[in-house]
Amino acid sequence: MKYRRDIDGLRAVAVLPVVLFHFGISAIPGGFTGVDIFFVISGYLITGSLLDDLERGQFSIISFYWRRARRILPALIFVTLLSCIAALFILLPSDLHEFSLSVIAASTFWSNIYFWKTSNYFSIDAELRPLLHTWSLSVEEQYYIFAPILMFLIYRYFAKRWLTILLPIILGSFVLAVMATWLAPNAGFYLLPTRVWELMLGAVLMLKRPPPLSNRFLMELVGLAGFGLLAIGFFTISESDPFPGYNALYPCLGTALLIYVGQNSPSTIASRILEVRPLVWIGLISYSLYLVHWPINAFAHYLSLQKLDPSMTVAMTVASFALAAFSWKYIEQPFRQKRSFTAPVPIFAFSAGAIALLCAGGAAGALGNGFPQRFPDYAQQRIPVGDWGNGTCFNEGSSRIENWNIEDCTRTRGFPTTVLLWGDSFAAHYVSGLDANINQLQANIVEYTYAGCPPILSYFSYARPDCVRFNQQALKIVQDAGIKTVVLSGRWTDYEARSFDGLQQTIDTLRGMGVRVFVIGQSPQFITDVRKIAFFAKRENLDDTSWPMAMDPDINNRVRTFTKGATFIDPLNFLCSAGRCSYADAGQFLYFDYGHFSSIGATLAISKYWPAFAADDALATTE
């Protein structure tokens, strides 16, 4: 295939927003869409390589994987080894254990599945996972398993009817991606079935190369439109928007348009912009830059456990480019040249040996529980949590919803007023503070909670399919028990991508039943377990037990707009100041992990902002 400078420039346009987004530059809220640009480019180039082999009669699966191994594995193995060395010195035992499992997943190209099961890409602690970014490489490698075979079959047995076979796959994948943004957003983000349309969009562009438009002015407009679509993705999409779904059309179609105008001559303004030397150079090192920038970011955040200042961001950027340039010149380039060690047998032997070595190291770290002897002064002390009624009142997903009964789950008694506490674990974590505040509450509090199920009637999740039935059952409980007051609480940061419309609809439904509704907003969340924060704070001789919250402090203002007809309570107004929240009080932890209240924390939280209920159900709040 003819080398195209504009595609290297397009790689630079893809990788720079990704790096800046990961480094916390808020001016590019949709920087993560750069990965979608890479998917389209990869689909285009890989298809061109395979098509070239087919037309020359030299198609070979072994040859294809030999080229892929030379292109992908050396830099990946280099960066993973460096990350392992850094992790051994930096990560605390539980995190090294988890990192070790991710090493195995990344080395064997199923890290997208691993992180789908263990981490949301936009979660609070995502910045502490050094190999999280390898999910996209796994998507591509999984695509490479079936793409060559599919192309061969279409070429040989279906008379090159590319669109007849590929268009239904593209449309099916896109529809699935749109559906997944509402039904299973985490799976939709990470997994191949919802991403394959992006790669195949590039493939179709190569297989059915559309001719240039006869009007030069229109070609110029197409190129500018490509840039415009990329800009929409970078500057108008954010992590709270449904993605990939229809929002991925902006970066993907924009990329397709720029590739299209670049494959036709004479060159357009858009192509000439992409061919400027600085962009081309960044595009050349883009693969290594993508690989190295995230571990640097993750380890820097792990050492600070808070938002990094601008000087650190600049230092990380410089370090990322320096290490990427080194990797490109001394790791990537030697393996791309024809040398004795780049022949198929040595490459496959090197690949197998390196993968086996990384897997062995990952297994050792996992089986060794993260080698706790590295930090003898770190003890994972037990924090009192209290009784959440696990298995009945608080369903963790393994119990039958029918096991719940109002008698066992009435947590306070002796009052004429009964109140239903309905929500997920961020509702259940208040339960251990109820007894200590019983005189203030003046109500029989009934707990009805389910892990990962927000109190939203329309909520559906493939990970928690029982949520719909669980939430519908809440209405029956309210009706059968004659409950006139309901408190809704949840981990609202997890549900914003689906919009809070369902919350408003739930409130309206309850109001229509004659029920008074209270909504408790998002309580503080930290970047990691408070015990880790305290450990590192102690090492730095910090006496202050307040720490920056690791979430958007405006989240509750956005939730509030969907609570018309309800009384909204913002915990951050009572527990935090200037973006910092206390994680301990008088030597006692207020949380037992990154954000769930301990017994002491729950007692404090309820005393500060929970409503009090009089016998006639009239409200007297502390707000």
N, C-alpha and C positions, 0 to 999 in steps of 0.2 A: 504493500500500500504506500501511496505517495505521502510523505511527511507533510503535515499541515501545522504551520506555526499558529494559526488562529485557534486550533483546538488546545494547544498548550496554554495559550492566553485564556481560553475559556476555563481550563483547569484552575488557573490562578483566580479567576472571578468566582469559582466555586469554593476554593479552599480558604481564601482570605476572610470572607464573612463567617465561615465556620469557626476559624481560629478566634476572630474578634468576639463572636457570640459566646464562645466557651470562656474567653478571658473576661467576660462581664461587661462588654461594651454595649450599653443599653440602646445606643443609637441604631443598632442593627438587630431588632428583636426577632427577625426571622432568619438570622444567619445560618441556622441549622438546615435551611432548605438547600444549602450548597451541596449537601450529600445527594439530593435528588438530581442535581446537575451532573454529579459524578456518575450516577446510575445511567442516565441517558447517554453520556459520553461512552461509558463502558459498553453498553449494549451496541452502540454504533461501531466502535472500533473492533470489538471481539467478533461481531458479525462480519465485518469486512475481512478480518483475518481468516475466518472459517470459509467465507465465500471464495476467497482467493485460492485456498487449498482445494476446494471442491472443483472449481473451474479449471485448475491445472492438473486435476486427477491425483492430487497428493494428500487427500484427506486422511488424517490419522489421529485417533483419540490420544495415543501416546505422545505424538508430536505436539498436540494442542496442550496437554498437561505439562509437558516439558517446558514449553514457552511460558505458561502460566507460573510454573514453579520458579523459573528464573526471574520473572518479573515481580512476583509477590513475596515469596518466602524469605529471601536474604534479609531485606530491610525489616520485615515483620519479626523474624527471629532475633535480629540484632536489638530492636527496640524492646522486645519482650524480655530478653536476657538482662538488659540494662534496668528494666522495671523490676525484675526479680531481685536484683542486687539492691536497688534502692528500697524495695519493700522489706527486705530482710532487716534493714537497719531502722526503718521508719515506722512501719505498721505495727500496731498493737496486736496481741495474739488472735483475737477473734477476727480482726480485719485481715490479718495475714492468712488465716484459714480460708476466708472467703476469697481472697485474692488468688490463693493457690488453686481453688476450683476454677476460677475464671481463666487461669493460665492454661489449664487442660482444655477448657472450652474454646479459647481463642486459638490454640495450637491445632485443634482438630476441626475448626470451622463450624462450630455450632454455638458460638457465644451469643448470637442473636436469640436463640432459644433459651440459653442460660439466663440472660439478662431479662428476657420476657418474664421468666418465672421469679426473678429475684429483685428486679429494680425497674422503676419507671424512669425513662430517660430524662424526664424533667423533675424528678423527685428532689427533695431537699438534700439528700446525701449522695446524689449522683456524682457530684464533683469529687467524691472521695474514692471513687472506683477507678483505678489507673488503666484498666483495659476495657472500659465500657465502650469506647469508640470502635472496638473491633467488631461490633455487631454488624456494621455495614459491610465489612470484608466477608463476613460469614454469609450474608445475603448474596453477595456476588459469587462466592465459591459454590454455594448451593445452586445458583442459576447455571453455573458452568457444568454441573453434573448432567443436566438434561438438555441444555441448549445445543451443544454440538450434535447430539444424537437426533434431536428434532430437526435440525437443519439438514442433516444428511438424509433423513427419511423424506422430507419434503422435496429436496433436490432430486433424489433418485427415483422416488415412487409416486410423487404427486405433481410431476411436471412443473416444478417451481411455482406452484400456486401459493405463494407466500401469504398473501392477504386472506385467502380462503381459510387457511389454518390459523394464522396468527391473530387476525382481527378478533375472532370470538374469544381467544385467550386474553387479549388485551382488554376487551370490554368487560369480560367476566371478572378479571382481576381488579379493574377500576371500580366496578359496582361493589365488589366485595370490600374494597378499601373504603368506599364511602359509607357502607353499612357498618364497617368495623369502628369508624370514628365514634359511633353512638353505642354500639353493642359490645365491643371489645377493643377499646382504644389502645391498650398496651400491646395486645397481639397485633393489631393493625399496624402499629408503628414498626415493630421489630421483625415480623415474619415475611418470608418470601412471597406467599400467595397474594398479599396486598401490595407488594412492591414490584412484582414481575412485569406489570404493564409499563413501568417506567423504563426498565431495561429493554423491553421489546419495542417501545416507541423508538428508541435509537436504532434497534435492529431493523425495523421496517423502513426507516429513513435511509439505511444503507441498501437494503434489498430492492426497494422500489424508488430509486433515486429520482425525485421529481425534477423536471427540467426547469431551467431558469425562466423567470418571467420575461417577456419580450420588452417590457417597459423598464428602463433602468431606474426611473424614479420610484416605481413600485418596489423594486428590489431593495432600494435604499430604505424605504418605509418598512419593509419586512424586517430588515436588520435592526432598525431602531425599535420596532415593536418587540423584537426579541429582548433587547435590553430593558424595555419598559416592563415586560412581564417578569423578568428577573428582579427588577427593582420593587415591583409589587410584592413579590415573595419576601424579599429582604426587609422591607420597611413597613409593611402593613400587616403581616402575619406575625403572631407571637405564639409562645408556648401554651397559651390558654385557648387558642383556636383549635378546632377539630383538624387533625392531621394524621396521615397524609390526605386521604380523601380528595375532595374536589379542590382543596387549597393547594395540593401538589401540582395541579395543572399549570399554575403560574410558572414555577421554575422549570418544569418539564417541557411545556410548550415553548417557553422562551429559549431554552437550550436547543430544542429542535429547529426553531427558526434561525438561530445563529449558526448552527451547523449547516443548515440548508443554504444560506446565503454564502457561506464560506466555501462550499463545494462547487460553486459556480463562478466563472470568471466573466467579465473583469471584477476585481474585488470591490466590495462596498466599503462605505465609511466604517460600518460596524466591524467588518473583518480587519480593516487596517488598524482600528483601535486595539483589537485583540492581538495583533501581531507586533505591538510595540515591545521593544527588547526587555524592559523590566518585567512585564507580564509574562512573556514567554519564559524567562528564567524562573520566575516563581512557579509557573506551570511545570517546568522540568523537575523541580524539587517538590512538587505538590504532594506526591504520595508519601515521601519521607516526612514532609512537614505535617501532614495529617497524622501520621503515626506518632511523631515525637511530641507534638504540642500538648496532647491530652494528658499523658503521664506527668509531664512537667506541671501542668495545671493542677492535676489531682494531688500530687505530693506536696505542692506549695499550699494548697488549701488544707491538706491534712496537718501540716505543721503549724498552721495558723488557726484553723477551725473557725474562720470568720472571713468576711469580705476583704479582699486584698486591696491595698492602697495602690494608687496609680503608678508609683515608682516600681512596685513589684510587678505590675502588669507589663510595664516597659521591659523590665529585666527578663520576664518570661518570654516575651515576644522575641527579644534579641537571642536568647538562649535557644528558642525553638528554631529560628532561622539558621543559626550557626550549626546546631546539631543536624538539622535537615540537610544543609549543604554538605556536611561531612558524610552523612549517610548516602546521599545521592552519588557523591564522587567516589567514595572508597568502598561502599557496600553494593549499591545498585549497579553502577556502571561496570565494574569488573565482571559481574555475573551476566551482563547483557552481551559482552563481547565473546567472540569465538576463541575459546581457549580450551586447553585439555580438561580443566576441571568444570567446564560448562557443557560438556557432552552429556547426552541423556543419562547414561549409567551413573557417572559421578553426581549429577544433579539429583537424581532420584535417591541415591544412597545418602547424600548430604541431607536432603529433605527428610527422609525417613529417620535418620539418626538424630537430627536436630529436634524433630517433633517428639521422638521417643525421649530425648533428654529433658525437654520441657515438661512433658507429661509426668516423667519420673520425679522431677523437682516439685511439680504441682501436687502429686500424690503424697510426697514426703511432707510438704507443708500442711496438707489437709489432715493426714493421719497423725501428724505431730501436734495437731491442735494449735498451729501457729507458733510453735516453739515458745511457750510462755517463759522459759528460763532466760530469754533475752531481756525481759523487763521484770526483774525480781521484786521491784518496789511497786509494781502495779497489781492491785488485787481487785477483782470484780466483786466488790462487796454487795451483799444482798440488801435491797431496799424494800421496806414494807409496802405492799400493794393493797392489801385488803381483799375482801371476798367480793368478786364481781358476779358471783353466781354462775361460774363457767359451766357450760353444758346445758343449762336450762334458761336462766334469765339472760345470760350472755352466751349466745350461740357462736361458736368458733368455726362453724361450717361442717362439723362432724356429728351434730345432734339433729334429731328430728324436731321440726318446728312445733309439732304437736306435744312435745315434752314440756313446753312452757305452760305454766299455770299461774293464775293471779295470786293464789294463796302463798306459794313459795316465793314469788317475786315481788311481794309487797315489802319494801325494805324499811319503811318506817310506819308506825301504827299509832292509833289512839286519837285520830282526828276526824272530824266530819267531812273534810275535803279530801278527795283522792285525785292524784296527779299522775299522768303517764309520762315517764321519761323514755323517749323513743329515739333510736339512732344507732350509730356504729360504736366502735371502741372509744371514740371521743365523746360519746354519751356515757358509756359504761364507766369511764374513769372517774366520774363524779360520785359513783355509788359509795366508795369507801369513806367519803366525807359527810355522808348524810346524817349518821347517828350523832356525830359531834355537833351538828347544827340543827338538831331536831326541833328545838324550841323556837328557833328563828323561822324555820320552814312552815311549821304549823300545818302539815299535810301528810297524808299517807302516800309516799312516793312508790310507784310501781315501775319496776325496771323491765324494759322490753328492748333488748339490744342484740345486734348481730354484727360480727366483724366484717368490715368492708361493705356494709349495706347502709347507705345514707337514708334518712327518713324522707324519701322521695318516692311517691307512688309509681311514677313512670320509669324508675330506674331499672335497667336490666344489665346484667353482666354475665358473660359466659363463664367467668371465673367464679361467680357466685350466682348460679341460676335460680337459687331459692329466694333471692332478694325480693322478687316480685310477689311471690306467695307470702313471704314474711311481712312485707309492708301492707299488703291487702288485709292480712290477718289483723293488723293494728286497728283498722277501722271497725272490725267486728268486736274487738276487745273494748274499744271506746263505747260502742253502742250497747253491748251486752252488760257492761259494768256500770253504765250510766256515767261515765267519766266526762267531766265538763272542762277540764284543763289539761293541756298537753304541752310538754317541753320537748322541742326538737333540737338535737345537737349532733354534730358530725365533723368529720375531718374535711372541711369544705375545700381545702386546697386541692384535694384529689378529684373533685367533681366539676371544677369550673370549666374544663375543656368541653363538657357536654352542655354547658349553660345551666343556669339556676332556674330556668323556666319551670321545671318540674317541682321545685320547692314552692314557688308561688301557687302552682296548681294544687299542691298538697294542702297548703294553708287554706286555700279557697274551699276545698272539699271539707276540711275540718270545720271551718266557719259555717258552712252550710249545714252542718250537723249540730250547730249551736255550741261549739267548743271554743273556749278561749285558748289562744296559741301563743307560746313564747318560743323564740328562736335564739339559741345561744351561739354566738359567732365562733370563729376559729380561735382556739387558745394557742399560746406560744408553742412554736416548734424550733428546735435547734438543729444545727447541721449534723449532729451525731449524739450518741449517748452522753448524758450529762456527766457520767463517771469519767469518761475520756476527757471531757472538757476540764473537769476538776483536776485530773492527773496532769494535764499539760499546763494548766494554770499554776498548779503548785510548783512544777518544774521551773516556771518563769517567775516564781515568787510573787504571784498576783494574789492580793487579799480580797479583791472585789469579786463577789459571787454573781454579778450580773454579766450577761453575755449577749451579743447581738443575736436577734432572732434570724433564722435562716428561711424567711419567707417574705413575701410582699406584704408590708404592713397595711396596705390598702385593701387587702382581701375582704375584710369585714365591711368596708364601705360598699363593695360590689355585691356582697351577699345581701346587705340591708335593702338594696333596691328591689329585691325579689321577696320581700317579707311584708307586703302591704296587708293590713288587717291583723298583723301579729305584733307583739312587743319584742323588739330586738335588743339583745344585750351583747355588748362588745367586751370580751374578757381582756383585750389588750389595754383598754382604758384603765383597768384596775391592777394589772400585773406587770406592766411594762412602762418604760419612760424613755423617750428619745430613741426608740428602736432597740433598747436593751431590756432584758427581762432577767429577774433573779432565778437561778436554777437551784439555789439552796438557801436555807434560812436557819440561823443558829446551829450550823453544822449538820443540818438534816436536808437531804435532797427532796426537792419539791416534785421531781419527776423520776420515773424509774427507767426511762429510756430517752429518746430524743424529744418526746413531747407529751406522753401520757402521764397524768398526775400520779404521784405516790399517794399513800394514805394522808400524809401530812399536807401535800400539795392540794389534794382534793378538799380537805377540810378548810384550808386557807381560801381556796377559790370560791367555795360555796358561801363562806362567811362574807366575802367581799362583794359578790355580785348576783348571787342567785335570788330570785324573787321569793317573797314570803307570801303565804296563802292564808287568808282569814277564813273563818267558818262559812261566811256567805260567798266565798270565792272572789271577793273583791281583792284588788291588787294593792300591795304596798311594796314597792321595789326599792332597792338601794341605789338605783341609778337616777 
